[in-house]
Amino acid sequence: MSQSLSPRYSEYVNELFTREDKTLRHVREQTSARGIPLISLEPNEAKLLQMLVRLCGAERVVEVGTLAGYSGICIARALPAHGRLITIEVSSVHAEVARAHFEYAGLTDKVTILQGAGLEVLPKLASEGPFDLMFIDADKASYPSYLEWAAHNLRVGGAVVADNVFWQGQIFDPKTEDDHGVVNFNQTLAQHPQFDSTIIEVGDGIALGVKTS
């Protein structure tokens, strides 16, 4: 696709398919007002995530990196009435804001927020698996470890989804621990014998791996 056409196509898709409703606009506005970094999914990324949850037939989802709850709301909306999202957030401040947003969205019966570091909380969830989908949008240095958890704790046919896998181009010239974390994640996912995977060119890159064995 030519660079001149790409923005036009993005605007076209956003206008037709990814308009934010009142709840999501409220969450984005409150995220800014409370001084939380504006690093939530863009509307087109959020819509894609929601569709992946539906396509996977997910009922039980784990998310690492709650932030203010924007992506969690999109996930929970795609779950059936008895579905459950467990979302992990390292910041107690962010977790409290997200809790308020899930309540505002009427989703408290579907969502459990666990406050703590992903690598510390995830081992405690293993006994509750297998899960249907895992969404990763947290500390980039830990992405490879999160992928290994997904390999052990997703059902066959389940999916791992990760945001920021282009990492604003730093994958081509990695310097920091976060840079190398994303590079290692992408390479490991591409070669992982248990996943059929790709990267979808949306936003800052969304990786998708379907567990095949």
SELO-239846 format. One line per 2 residues: number of its first residue (from 1); their letters; for each residue z negated, x, y negated of N, C-alpha, C, CB. Coordinates in steps of 0.001 Angstrom, whole numbers, plus 500000, padded with zeros to 6 digits. Glycine has a CB too. Layout:
% residues N
NUM) a) Z,X,Y,Z,X,Y,Z,X,Y,Z,X,Y | ...
***
This chain:
% residues 213
1) ms) 500000,500847,501190,500000,500000,500000,500000,500884,498758,498774,499041,499996 | 500826,500575,497789,500864,501371,496572,499591,501177,495778,502080,501009,495724
3) qs) 499198,502212,495042,497979,502132,494235,498080,501065,493156,497683,503477,493597 | 499297,500793,492683,499465,499789,491633,499258,498373,492173,500855,499910,491003
5) ls) 499598,498157,493441,499443,496836,494026,498018,496575,494519,500415,496667,495164 | 497304,497616,494950,495998,497444,495560,495018,496644,494704,495416,498780,495858
7) pr) 494838,496960,493408,493911,496155,492597,494336,494695,492496,493796,496743,491203 | 495638,494439,492446,496124,493060,492364,495781,492295,493626,497637,493032,492128
9) ys) 495957,492953,494778,495622,492301,496035,494120,492023,496123,496075,493164,497218 | 493319,492973,495665,491870,492782,495688,491455,491594,494834,491160,494043,495206
11) ey) 492024,491510,493656,491710,490391,492770,492148,489067,493400,492388,490581,491399 | 493291,489081,494041,493817,487873,494685,492870,487399,495788,495225,488137,495265
13) vn) 492456,488323,496641,491565,487979,497750,490214,487507,497220,491379,489187,498694 | 489680,488222,496244,488372,487851,495693,488394,486460,495077,487931,488869,494647
15) el) 489462,486150,494389,489561,484851,493728,489627,483720,494750,490791,484810,492816 | 490330,483951,495834,490514,482903,496835,489330,482752,497791,491754,483181,497626
17) ft) 488768,483887,498225,487873,483847,499381,486436,484290,499131,488434,484682,500438 | 486154,484994,498063,484843,485645,497984,484091,485341,496697,485007,487128,498117
19) re) 484191,484128,496225,483407,483759,495051,481929,483654,495420,483911,482428,494455 | 481079,484243,494605,479638,484149,494838,479135,482760,494457,478882,485235,494037
21) dk) 478264,482214,495291,477659,480935,494939,476420,481173,494076,477292,480130,496213 | 475739,480095,493723,474587,480179,492825,473500,481099,493369,474013,478795,492585
23) tl) 473231,481005,494655,472165,481803,495249,472475,483287,495188,471934,481384,496686 | 473675,483669,495577,474031,485085,495568,474110,485633,494148,475358,485298,496282
25) rh) 474574,484818,493212,474571,485264,491808,473142,485477,491328,475292,484235,490900 | 472251,484576,491723,470839,484709,491354,470264,486021,491896,470023,483506,491886
27) vr) 470551,486323,493145,470038,487548,493752,470565,488773,493028,470412,487613,495232 | 471859,488777,492718,472430,489931,492021,471821,490083,490624,473962,489793,491920
29) eq) 471647,488970,489926,471064,489010,488583,469612,489487,488622,471144,487625,487926 | 468853,488990,489584,467452,489388,489699,467309,490839,490150,466726,488471,490674
31) ts) 468234,491298,490964,468226,492702,491376,468315,493599,490156,469386,492997,492346 | 469212,493271,489252,469364,494044,488027,468144,493898,487126,470620,493610,487282
33) ar) 467664,492674,486971,466543,492410,486074,465268,493123,486514,466290,490921,485989 | 465087,493303,487795,463878,493937,488325,464014,495445,488432,463544,493364,489681
35) gi) 465139,495989,487985,465326,497432,487983,465635,498028,489340,464125,498077,487442 | 466058,497198,490284,466455,497692,491604,467891,498193,491525,466312,496578,492692
37) pl) 468187,499320,492147,469558,499864,492072,470611,498831,492462,469689,501090,492977 | 471688,498790,491708,472764,497829,491970,473711,498382,493028,473540,497502,490670
39) is) 473207,498448,494246,473990,499020,495339,474152,498020,496486,473328,500306,495851 | 473964,496733,496182,474205,495712,497198,475688,495657,497529,473704,494329,496721
41) le) 476023,494998,498615,477426,494805,498979,478168,494076,497880,477543,494034,500292 | 479430,494417,497711,480289,493636,496842,480643,492332,497570,481577,494441,496446
43) pn) 481033,491288,496834,481293,489995,497472,482285,490054,498628,481797,489035,496453 | 483350,490857,498502,484326,490912,499599,483754,491607,500829,485595,491631,499144
45) ea) 482888,492598,500615,482226,493252,501743,481249,492288,502418,481488,494527,501273 | 480512,491534,501595,479542,490586,502127,480229,489496,502949,478737,489959,500989
47) kl) 481375,489038,502470,482118,488010,503206,482601,488559,504546,483316,487503,502372 | 483060,489807,504545,483492,490426,505794,482326,490522,506769,484084,491821,505532
49) lq) 481173,490963,506295,479998,491073,507149,479635,489718,507749,478814,491638,506357 | 479656,488693,506917,479331,487351,507390,480292,486910,508492,479368,486353,506229
51) ml) 481561,487211,508318,482553,486832,509324,482373,487622,510617,483964,487044,508780 | 481986,488891,510513,481761,489691,511714,480587,489144,512517,481510,491158,511342
53) vr) 479556,488680,511820,478417,488065,512503,478879,486830,513261,477299,487696,511497 | 479709,486009,512627,480211,484791,513281,481120,485143,514466,480980,483909,512264
55) lc) 482035,486079,514261,482983,486441,515316,482282,487017,516537,483997,487440,514788 | 481174,487701,516283,480418,488310,517365,479581,487269,518118,479516,489414,516816
57) ga) 479467,486078,517540,478606,485069,518138,477150,485485,518103,479028,484796,519560 | 476788,486233,517069,475452,486815,517004,474367,485760,516818,475383,487819,515880
59) er) 473287,485955,517523,472094,485133,517366,470894,485974,516946,471787,484394,518664 | 470915,487252,517304,469808,488151,516985,470380,489424,516369,468957,488478,518259
61) vv) 470005,489670,515117,470591,490764,514336,469484,491649,513783,471471,490215,513185 | 469733,492949,513771,468848,493922,513124,469594,494530,511947,468381,495033,514130
63) ev) 468937,494572,510800,469497,495211,509609,468558,496337,509178,469702,494172,508447 | 469134,497494,508874,468352,498599,508331,468783,498798,506882,468546,499916,509174
65) gt) 467868,498497,505958,468160,498601,504534,468288,497224,503905,469437,499403,504307 | 467152,496585,503641,467149,495224,503104,467537,495186,501636,465786,494594,503283
67) la) 467056,496165,500865,467152,496192,499407,466617,494874,498854,468625,496434,498943 | 467414,494100,498127,466918,492845,497531,467298,491616,498345,467454,492694,496120
69) gy) 467912,491815,499516,468188,490699,500399,469584,490120,500333,467249,489650,500123 | 470471,490702,499539,471820,490141,499374,472571,490106,500709,472620,490961,498339
71) sg) 472657,491237,501378,473378,491265,502655,472646,490448,503711,473558,492710,503142 | 471320,490466,503664,470544,489697,504626,470798,488205,504520,469082,489972,504441
73) ic) 470953,487714,503301,471267,486296,503107,472608,485965,503746,471286,485939,501605 | 473597,486840,503554,474918,486599,504136,474859,486609,505657,475918,487649,503645
75) ia) 474073,487523,506222,473926,487574,507678,473241,486312,508185,473128,488823,508101 | 472110,485970,507575,471314,484825,508046,472096,483519,507954,470020,484710,507236
77) ra) 472921,483387,506928,473735,482177,506786,474730,482018,507940,474487,482205,505455 | 475140,483132,508514,476131,483083,509596,475496,482866,510965,476939,484363,509615
79) lp) 474180,482903,511035,473486,482719,512306,473330,481236,512625,472112,483403,512272 | 473259,480906,513911,472970,479505,514274,471549,479135,513863,473160,479278,515799
81) ah) 471212,477862,513994,469910,477372,513536,468752,478122,514177,469779,475891,513829 | 468915,478533,515439,467843,479233,516132,467974,480756,515999,467833,478838,517603
83) gr) 468937,481223,515214,469178,482654,515079,468075,483352,514316,470491,482895,514396 | 468039,484674,514456,466990,485460,513823,467544,486776,513305,465845,485716,514803
85) li) 467177,487106,512081,467481,488406,511485,466178,489165,511294,468240,488247,510127 | 466128,490376,511834,465022,491295,511550,465575,492359,510625,464414,491928,512872
87) ti) 465029,492447,509423,465547,493395,508442,464453,494380,508048,466088,492657,507197 | 464808,495646,507961,463851,496734,507756,464064,497354,506377,463992,497812,508866
89) ev) 462985,497485,505615,463069,498044,504263,461932,499034,504036,463027,496919,503198 | 462273,500241,503610,461268,501279,503431,460406,501044,502189,461939,502634,503341
91) ss) 460970,500420,501163,460251,500206,499908,459477,498893,499943,461225,500215,498723 | 458177,498956,499692,457369,497734,499661,457773,496848,498487,455872,498077,499574
93) vh) 458186,497457,497385,458631,496692,496206,459902,495920,496537,458875,497635,494990 | 460865,496600,497119,462120,495943,497482,461884,494850,498517,463126,496968,498018
95) ae) 461005,495122,499474,460717,494137,500519,460132,492864,499913,459746,494724,501562 | 459276,493008,498918,458666,491833,498292,459695,491035,497508,457518,492253,497373
97) va) 460582,491714,496811,461652,491019,496084,462566,490296,497067,462470,492016,495221 | 462925,490972,498152,463795,490358,499152,463135,489122,499764,464144,491372,500251
99) ra) 461844,489212,499992,461121,488059,500560,461260,486838,499647,459616,488404,500768 | 461140,487065,498350,461295,485970,497389,462719,485420,497408,460934,486444,495974
101) hf) 463685,486299,497576,465083,485864,497589,465415,485077,498856,466013,487074,497468 | 464864,485489,499999,465087,484718,501219,464463,483327,501101,464508,485461,502437
103) ey) 463323,483264,500451,462691,481958,500234,463547,481104,499303,461269,482129,499647 | 464068,481705,498244,464936,481002,497299,466172,480453,498013,465355,481942,496147
105) ag) 466672,481212,498990,467871,480816,499730,467565,479839,500861,468558,482043,500292 | 466290,479544,501094,465916,478623,502162,466102,479197,503551,466706,477371,502044
107) lt) 465871,480500,503691,466161,481169,504960,464937,481823,505593,467225,482208,504750 | 463753,481511,505125,462565,482196,505625,462338,481963,507124,461346,481739,504847
109) dk) 462821,480842,507640,462633,480557,509066,463546,481398,509950,462878,479086,509340 | 464548,482031,509356,465485,482851,510135,465257,484351,509962,466903,482514,509743
111) vt) 464468,484742,508967,464404,486151,508579,462986,486702,508703,464908,486328,507148 | 462880,487868,509326,461632,488616,509371,461853,489957,508693,461136,488804,510836
113) il) 461045,490265,507676,461137,491548,506984,460052,492473,507526,460998,491369,505438 | 460453,493650,507976,459514,494669,508419,459567,495823,507429,459837,495154,509869
115) qg) 458440,496145,506831,458397,497186,505818,458049,498523,506456,457384,496832,504719 | 458906,499505,506218,458690,500831,506774,460007,501574,506910,457990,500738,508127
117) ag) 459927,502827,507298,461128,503643,507488,461855,503200,508752,460766,505149,507568 | 463166,503161,508682,463961,502688,509802,463665,503419,511098,465406,502817,509482
119) le) 463575,504749,511044,463372,505527,512252,461987,505326,512855,463590,506981,511961 | 461051,504812,512062,459714,504525,512566,459605,503103,513108,458687,504740,511468
121) vl) 460344,502178,512502,460248,500771,512894,461129,500457,514099,460633,499874,511726 | 462325,501001,514138,463277,500639,515191,462743,500826,516618,464522,501452,515027
123) pk) 462045,501931,516933,461542,502071,518306,460623,500929,518732,460804,503379,518445 | 459955,500305,517780,459049,499203,518094,459805,497918,518443,458114,498948,516920
125) la) 461105,497886,518118,461907,496686,518376,462650,496754,519704,462901,496477,517253 | 462653,497905,520330,463456,498087,521545,463093,497068,522619,463273,499500,522093
127) se) 461816,496732,522723,461387,495799,523771,461871,494378,523519,459876,495805,523883 | 462355,494106,522296,462830,492763,521960,464326,492599,522179,462493,492442,520525
129) gp) 464997,493681,522552,466436,493640,522741,466838,493046,524072,467002,495010,522618 | 468144,493040,524370,469194,493591,523511,469540,492661,522346,470445,493867,524333
131) fd) 470065,493274,521275,470473,492531,520090,471988,492355,520078,470002,493247,518810 | 472439,491442,519232,473870,491121,519170,474624,491942,518132,474052,489656,518870
133) lm) 473942,492312,517058,474611,493048,515975,473579,493850,515212,475369,492083,515016 | 473987,495017,514771,473150,495856,513916,473935,496210,512667,472684,497142,514662
135) fi) 473333,495976,511504,473967,496344,510243,473183,497487,509616,474047,495127,509274 | 473878,498561,509293,473257,499774,508757,473693,499978,507309,473628,501013,509618
137) da) 472711,500005,506414,472997,500266,505000,471744,500872,504374,473432,498950,504245 | 471363,502046,504880,470107,502666,504470,470342,504154,504205,469005,502463,505555
139) dk) 469335,504970,504451,469436,506405,504188,470531,507018,505051,468085,507108,504452 | 471454,507682,504402,472667,508140,505079,472399,509264,506074,473680,508600,504060
141) as) 471396,510084,505806,471100,511193,506711,470710,510692,508098,469982,512059,506136 | 470184,509479,508160,469727,508912,509440,470784,508070,510134,468497,508072,509220
143) yp) 471964,507930,509553,473007,507104,510168,473272,507475,511636,474296,507231,509372 | 473388,508759,511994,473648,509084,513404,472532,508595,514332,473821,510592,513566
145) sy) 471286,508682,513882,470164,508212,514694,470189,506699,514837,468836,508658,514081 | 470565,506007,513770,470680,504549,513854,471771,504149,514844,470975,503948,512466
147) le) 472843,504923,514868,473930,504639,515808,473453,504785,517248,475124,505572,515550 | 472674,505812,517520,472167,505994,518874,471255,504849,519272,471426,507320,518992
149) wa) 470455,504355,518321,469603,503204,518624,470483,502005,518978,468669,502868,517420 | 471549,501815,518219,472467,500704,518492,473065,500827,519886,473587,500657,517441
151) ah) 473434,502027,520283,474039,502235,521604,473098,501821,522725,474438,503698,521780 | 471813,502004,522513,470820,501690,523546,470325,500247,523474,469643,502632,523427
153) nl) 470472,499605,522317,469780,498328,522122,470678,497144,521771,468775,498487,521057 | 471987,497351,521733,472914,496237,521577,473398,495786,522950,474110,496632,520675
155) rv) 473713,494526,523075,474326,494034,524309,475785,494477,524365,474221,492486,524403 | 476335,494503,525550,477773,494736,525688,478499,493576,524999,478199,494860,527209
157) gg) 479446,493911,524138,480123,492908,523318,479502,492761,521951,480114,491581,524010 | 478330,493372,521763,477694,493374,520451,478354,494388,519530,476200,493673,520580
159) av) 477934,494400,518275,478615,495243,517297,477638,495982,516398,479550,494409,516454 | 478009,497199,516054,477318,497952,515011,478242,497990,513803,476933,499407,515492
161) va) 477685,497691,512628,478440,497659,511377,477690,498537,510385,478617,496184,510831 | 478403,499389,509666,477760,500291,508716,478541,500337,507412,477632,501699,509309
163) dn) 477805,500309,506306,478417,500358,504981,478440,501793,504451,477659,499439,504005 | 479280,502028,503451,479372,503309,502718,479863,504466,503576,478025,503666,502142
165) vf) 480744,504192,504533,481175,505281,505404,482275,506145,504780,481660,504718,506716 | 482786,505744,503630,483630,506655,502848,482763,507506,501921,484683,505862,502025
167) wq) 481570,507001,501625,480564,507720,500836,481150,508314,499555,479939,508828,501674 | 481933,507457,498896,482548,507802,497609,483319,509118,497672,481482,507888,496527
169) gq) 483925,509364,498829,484771,510545,498980,484049,511808,499412,485455,510808,497715 | 482724,511755,499490,481976,512965,499859,482173,513356,501316,480502,512765,499590
171) if) 482767,512464,502111,483062,512812,503501,484096,513933,503591,483561,511581,504258 | 484879,514137,502525,485912,515170,502538,485390,516522,502076,487070,514750,501668
173) dp) 484231,516533,501436,483638,517785,500953,482123,517673,501030,484095,518102,499493 | 481599,517537,502245,480166,517291,502390,479310,518487,501982,479857,516917,503815
175) kt) 478258,518200,501223,477346,519252,500775,475896,518907,501098,477503,519485,499272 | 475506,517668,500859,474110,517279,501027,473835,516778,502443,473738,516206,500012
177) ed) 472551,516580,502724,472158,516044,504025,472739,514647,504234,470626,516005,504150 | 472753,513842,503165,473344,512509,503255,474836,512585,503556,473111,511736,501957
179) dh) 475533,513486,502860,476973,513665,503099,477242,513963,504571,477534,514802,502217 | 476512,514917,505098,476723,515324,506487,476305,514220,507452,475946,516609,506791
181) gv) 475311,513415,507053,474904,512296,507893,476024,511298,508083,473702,511606,507301 | 476728,510982,507004,477835,510029,507097,478994,510628,507887,478310,509609,505693
183) vn) 479310,511897,507637,480390,512560,508384,480079,512548,509883,480586,514022,507885 | 478847,512899,510232,478457,512936,511653,478495,511535,512270,477043,513542,511809
185) fn) 478059,510543,511502,478098,509169,511988,479532,508762,512317,477493,508210,510949 | 480437,508995,511372,481832,508596,511570,482450,509295,512779,482653,508903,510316
187) qt) 482196,510584,512903,482768,511339,514019,482176,510890,515352,482533,512841,513823 | 480878,510653,515358,480212,510231,516593,480679,508845,517018,478690,510239,516412
189) la) 480783,507933,516053,481243,506585,516364,482671,506611,516907,481164,505692,515118 | 483519,507420,516283,484917,507498,516711,485050,507995,518143,485699,508409,515780
191) qh) 484149,508882,518562,484249,509502,519883,483274,508916,520895,484017,510980,519768 | 482475,507953,520474,481408,507445,521334,481997,506683,522524,480452,506533,520531
193) pq) 481612,507030,523739,482202,506375,524912,481802,504918,525090,481827,507126,526135 | 480763,504479,524365,480305,503103,524526,480852,502149,523470,478813,503068,524494
195) fd) 481616,502666,522498,482090,501817,521410,483601,501921,521222,481383,502184,520117 | 484210,500788,520960,485584,500725,520466,485452,500512,518965,486442,499565,521172
197) st) 485952,501431,518155,485549,501436,516752,486688,501750,515791,484450,502425,516552 | 486430,501441,514528,487357,501758,513445,486606,501687,512126,488577,500790,513443
199) ii) 487293,502024,511042,486765,501842,509690,487677,500881,508956,486652,503202,508927 | 487085,499882,508345,487832,498893,507573,487811,499324,506114,487232,497451,507749
201) ev) 488992,499402,505514,489115,499905,504142,488764,498818,503135,490539,500424,503884 | 487498,498498,503078,486965,497533,502111,485821,498207,501378,486490,496203,502810
203) gd) 485786,498053,500060,484697,498656,499294,484629,500162,499526,483362,498008,499666 | 483426,500624,499876,483209,502046,500130,483354,502365,501612,481827,502472,499635
205) gi) 484071,501493,502324,484328,501717,503745,483269,501082,504623,484407,503195,504033 | 483699,500203,505533,482787,499577,506480,483223,499961,507895,482761,498021,506297
207) al) 482328,500614,508621,482606,500984,510003,482231,499826,510921,481836,502272,510398 | 483022,499659,511962,482777,498619,512952,482946,499210,514333,483726,497413,512750
209) gv) 481929,499062,515151,482015,499494,516543,481575,498376,517452,481167,500747,516788 | 482418,497997,518418,482075,496978,519403,481665,497684,520692,483274,495996,519650
211) kt) 480484,497342,521200,479970,497999,522385,480720,497505,523630,478455,497749,522523 | 481305,498427,524349,482146,498067,525493,481483,498370,526840,483466,498800,525405
213) s) 480434,499183,526815,479773,499522,528076,478349,499969,527812,480548,500621,528827
***
